[in-house]
Amino acid sequence: MSLLEDAAGISGDLAELRHRLHRRPEIGLKLQRTQQAVLQALDGLDLEITAGADIGSVTAVLRGGAAAEPEQAPVVLLRADMDALPVHEEVDVEFRSTVDGAMHACGHDLHTAMLAGAARLLCDRRDQLNGDVVLMFQPGEEGYQGAAKMIQGGVLGAAGRAADKAFALHVLPNQVPRGVVATKPGAVMAAADGLFVTARGYGGHAASPHLAHDPVPAICEMVMALQTAITRRIDAFEAAVLTVGKLKAGTKHTVIPDTAGFEATVRTFDRGVRRKVREVVHQVCNGIADAHGVEVSIEYLDECPVTMNDSSATSFAFETAAELFGEQRTFVLPRPLTGTEDFSRVLERVPGAMVLIGACPPGRDPETAPSNHSPHAMFDDSVLPQGAALYAELALRQLKQS
C-alpha cells in the first residue's frame, strides 16, 4: 500500500487521539495527561523514547535500517507542539473541552496526532530510511519557551548526531482552504516581544485629582501615542504591530490609584525594525511619564525570533507536498503571518521549514472563519492523515537526498 493509503487506514486512530487530547487540554510545560497519551500512542513501536521529567516533553528516535554507515547517517527532526491555550471553548462539538478556561484553540492536538501517526508510518518503513528520525513532541509553545527548553535538554542531538534538517506542520482554521499546503521561503512568521509598562504616581481621592499624581491618564496616553509612533517612526514599507492586550489600574471608581499599567505584544520581521521599535517605546513612555509627573518602569522582553524558513528546505517541502497531494493543493504565501512560532528556535540552529495546512471545516469560509486562538476556532479531522503522511514523506525523501 502507498503512504497515503496507509495514512488513510489509521485516520480513525488519529481522530480518536486528537479528540482525547482536545477534551482534556493542558496549558504550559507540565502536560502530564498529554505526555501519557503520546507515550501510549507510541507504545510498541521500534523507537528510542525519552519522556521529559521536568517538562511534559516526549522525544523519540527512529533508527533507519537502510543507512550504509549508521554512525554518519543523516538525521531529520520532525516537531509537533502539544499545549493548549487559556481560552474557554465556544464550539459545540462532541469532543468539546471539559476543562474550564482551557482549549486547543491553535490546533496543537492535531499536530500531536499527526506526528504520532507519522511515527507509525515511518516505523513500517524503517528499512527504507537512510538515516535517523527524531520525533520532537513539544510542550509550552504558547509563550512558555518549550522549544528552547527542549533544545537545552539536547533534542537536536537526540540521535547522537546533530539534526541536519527540521520540519514542523501547523494547521490553520482560516486563510487557507482545507487540505491545501502553504508556506514561503524566508520569514514565514513574525518575531514577538513582550512589553510590560507600569506608571507610578501618587494616589488620592478621585474628586481631587490636583492633589494626586494620577498614573491612569499617563498610561492611556502612552497606549494611544505608541500606535501613532509606530506609523510615524517605522518605514511604511516595513512591518511592525504593537497591540495592547491588557490594561490594569485601580480598585474603585472613586479612587485614584498609585499605579497603572499595560501589557502589549510587538510583532516584527526584521532585526533592525525590532531594535527601532524598542527604542521608540522607551522614548514615548519616558516622555509621557515626565509630562505627567509620574515614574515609569518598562520591561521589554525578547520572546520569540522570526520563524525563518530555509529556501532549499522550503522548495523541498513544496515538491514533496505537490507529489503527494497534487500541485493544485500547494500554495505560496504572498506574505508572512504575524503570528509567532517557537519552532523558530529550532530553525535558528537547523535549516528547515514550517509548513502550514488548511484545516477549515466544511460549511465555513476560510476567508471569514475564526482564526487560531479564537474560542470559536474549528479544525477538520480530515487533514489528520494528510499531515501524518506529509511528516513521514518529508523524512523519507530528505534522508534519501542527504
N, C-alpha and C positions, 0 to 999 in steps of 0.2 A: 504493500500500500504506500501511497505517496505521503509526504509530510502533512499536507493539508487534510488528507483523508484521515490520517491518524489523529490529527488535532480535532477534527470534527467528531471522531469517535469518543473523545474524552470531554466533549463540551458539557455534558451533564455533570460530570465531576467538578469541572471548573466552576460552573454556575453554583453548585452546592457549596463549594468552598467560599466563593465570593459572597454568597448570601449569609453564610455563617459569620464571616468577618463583618459584614455590613450590620448585622443585628447586634453585635457586641463590639462596637468600635472602642478603640483605646487611643488616648492622646499622649504625645510626648515620646519619651525614651523607654519607659517601663511598660512594655507591651506583653505582659505575661500570657494572656489568653491567645493573642495573635501569634506569638512565638510558638506556643504549643500547637496551634493549628497548622502552622507551616511545617513543624517537625513531623506531625502526623502525616501530612501530605507527602513528605519526602521519605517516610519510613519504608524500608525495603528496597530502596534504590541504591545502586552502587556508587555512593557518594561519601566523601570525607566531610563530615559535618561538625561545625563548631557553633554552639549556641552561646550567645553573649551572656555573661553573668551580671555585669553592672548595667548593661542596657539590653533591650529585648531584640537583639540582632540575631540573624542566622547567616552563617557563611558556609557554603557547600562547594566542594571541589570535585569535579568530574574529570578523571584521568582518561585522556584519549587513548584508544587502542591501536591507532594507525601511525603513531609517530615513530620515525626511524631512530631518532635519538631523543628519548623521552626527557632527559635532563636538560636538553637545549630546545625543546619544542616550544612553539609559541603559546601564549596564554590570552584568552579573551575573557573579559569580565562583563557580565550581564547584571544590571541592577534593577530592583523594584523597591519602592518605598511602601511602608505598611501602616503609618499612623493616620489617625483621623483628626478632625477639627473640632473646636469648641463651638459647634453650631447645632441648634435644635432642628431636627429634620421636620420638614413640612410636606414631604412627599408621601402619598398614601399608597405604599406598595406592600406586598405580602411580607417582605423581609425588612421592613422599616426598623430603624434603630430602636432598641429597647433601653438605651441609656440616655437619660435626660441630659440635654446640653452637649451631646457628642454625636457626630455624624461623619460618615465617609463622603464628604461633600467635594472631594477633589479626585475621587476615583482610585485611591490607593488600594482599595480592596480588589479592584480589577487587576491592577499591576501585579499584586501579590499572587493572585490566582493564575495569571498568565505565566509568570516566571516558574511557578510550581508545575504548570503544565509543560513548559519548555524543558524542565528537568526530566520529566518522564520521556518526552520525545527524544531528547539527546541521549539518555541512558539506553534507549532502544537502538540507538545508532552509534554506540560507543566505538565500534570497530571502524567507523568512518571518520572519526575525529583525529586530525593530525596534530593535536596538541591538547591542552587542558582548558577547561571552562570553570571560571569562578562565578558562582551564583551569589549575589550580594542582596540579601533581604534586609532592608534598612529601616530602623525606627527614626523618629524625630526629624523628619524632613521639614515639617511645618514650623520652622523657627527655633528648633532645638539643636541645631548643628550635628544632626545624626551622621551625616556623611563624614564630617571632619573627625568625629569620634571613632568611626569605623576605620578611617584611614590611619588614625593614630594607633589603632589596635592591630594594624597590619593587613587589612583586607586586600590591598593592592598587591601584596606579595604572598597571598594565601596559598598559591600553588607551589611556592618555593622559588619562584622567579617573578619578576615584575610583570604585571599585565602589559600586553602590547597594544591592545585596543579595548575600548569600553563602549557599551551601548546601553541606553535606557529608553523605555517606552513611556508615554504619558497620554492618557485618554482625555478627550475634550467633549463636553456635552453640547457645545455650540461651535460656531465659527467654521467648522469643517464637517462636511457630510459624513454620515455613518459609513464606516469601513474604508474611508479614504486616509491614506498615509501622507503626512505632511511634515516638512521641516525645511531648513535652509542652511547653507554654509555660513560660517562666521557667527556673529551674535544672533542667537535664536531666542534668548530670554534675558531679562534685564538683571542688572546688579541692584541689590537692595541695601539701604542703610536705614537704621532706626534713629529717629530724632525724639529726644525727651527733654522738654523745656519746663522749668519751674521758675516763676517770678515770686519774689519775697518782698512783701510790703509791710504795712502796719495796719492791723485790723481795727474795727470800731463799729459804731452804730451806722446803719445804712442811711439814717436821716441826716447824718452829719459827715459826709464824705470828706469835707475840707479838714477835718480833724484826723484823718487817716491817710495812709498811702495805699490806695486801692490797686491790687495787682490784677483785678479782673479786666478792666479796660485795656491794660497793657497787654495782656495775653490775647485779647480779642484783636487788638491792632496788629500784633505780631502775626496772627493767623492770616489776616487779610493781606498784610504787607508782603508776606512771603509768596503768596500767589502772584502778586504783581511783580515782585522781584524776579521770579523765575522767567516771566515773559520779557522783562526789560534787560536782564543781565546775562541770559543764556541765548546764544545764537539761535535764531529761528530755524536753522537747518540742523540743529542738534536736538536731542530728545532728553527731556527731564520732566518728571512728575513728582510733585510733593502733595501728599494727601494727609490731612489731619483726621485721624480716626478716633481720637479720644480727647475730651476736654474734662478738666476736673477743677472744681472750685467750690468752696463754701459748704455750709451746713443748713442755712436757713435764709429766707429771702430778706430778712431784716438785719442781717449781719454781714459786714464787710470782712472777708477772711484775711488772714495773714499771707496765705499763699494761694496761687492758682497756677495751673499748668496745662500742657497739652502734649500728646504723643502723635507722631507722624511717621509715615514711611516715605522714602525717597527712592525713585527708580531712575536709573541712567544706563547708558550703553557704552560710554566712553570714559576712560580713566581721567582725562583732562576735565571733562564736564563734571565728573563725580567730585573732583577736587574743588572745582569752581563753586558748585552748589554748597559745599561745606563752608567755604569762605563767605558766601552770600548770607547763609543762615546766621553765622556768628555776627556779621556786620549789622544785619537787620535787627536781630533780637537785642543785641547790646545797645544799639542806638535808641530803640524804642524804650528799653528799660531806663536808660539815662533820662529820656524826656519825661517819663512818668515818675521819676524819683524812686524806683524800686530796684532791687538787685535781681539778677537773673543767673541761673545755672543752666548750662547747655551740655547735654550728653549726646554725642553723635557717634553711633556705633556702626562699624562696617559689618554687615550681617551676611551678605552673600555676594560673590563676584558675578560678573556676566557669564551666562552659560554660552560658551564659545565652541561651536561645532568645528571640528577639523574638516577641511574641504574634501580631502580624499575619502575620509570615513563617511561623510555625508553623501557623496556620489555613490559610494559602495552601497550604502543603505537604500538609496533610491533604486539602484539597479536591482538589488535583492527583492525589494517590495514589488517592483514592476514585473519581475519574472514570476514571483509567487502569485500575485493577485491581478496582474494586468496593468499596463501603463496608465490606463484611464483612472485607476484608483490611487494615483500618486499626484502630489500637488506641491509645488514650490511656494513656500510662504513669501508674499511680497515684502514683508517687513517682520522684524522680531516682535515677540509678545512682551508686554510689560510685566507679566508675572515673573516670578523668580523660581529657581530650582537649585537645591544644594548639590545636585549631581555636577554642578559647575566645579565643585571642589575636586571631583574625580577628573574632570576634563582639564583642569589646570595641570595635572600630572600625567595623564594618559590620553593620547589622541583618540577621539571617538565622536559620538553623536547622540544627541537627544532627539528622538523621533516621536511625533505626535500621531494619534489615531482618532479619527472622528467616531464618537460613540453616542450621537444624538438619537434618542429612541424614536420609533415610528409615531407619527402624529404630532411631532414637534418640528418646528422650522429651525435649522441650525443658525440662521441669521438672527433669530429673536429669542431662542431658548435661554433659560437661565444659565449662568456661567459656573465654572468651578468656584467653590466656596459659598455658593448660594444655598440657603436651606431648601430651595426648590430644584436644585440640580438633580438630573437623572441621567443614568448611563445604561446603555443597552447591552445585555448579556451576549448578544450575537457576535460581538467583537472579541470575546474571550479566546476562542480557538484561533482567530486570526492573529491576535497578539502572541499567543503561545508559539504558533508556527513561525512568526517573524523573528521572535527571540531566537528560536532554535536554528532557523536558516541563517541568520546573521552569524552565529557562532560557527556553524558547519562550513560556510563559504569563506569566512575570514581565516579560519585555520588552514583551509586548503590553499589560500592565496599567500599566507605568510611564509 
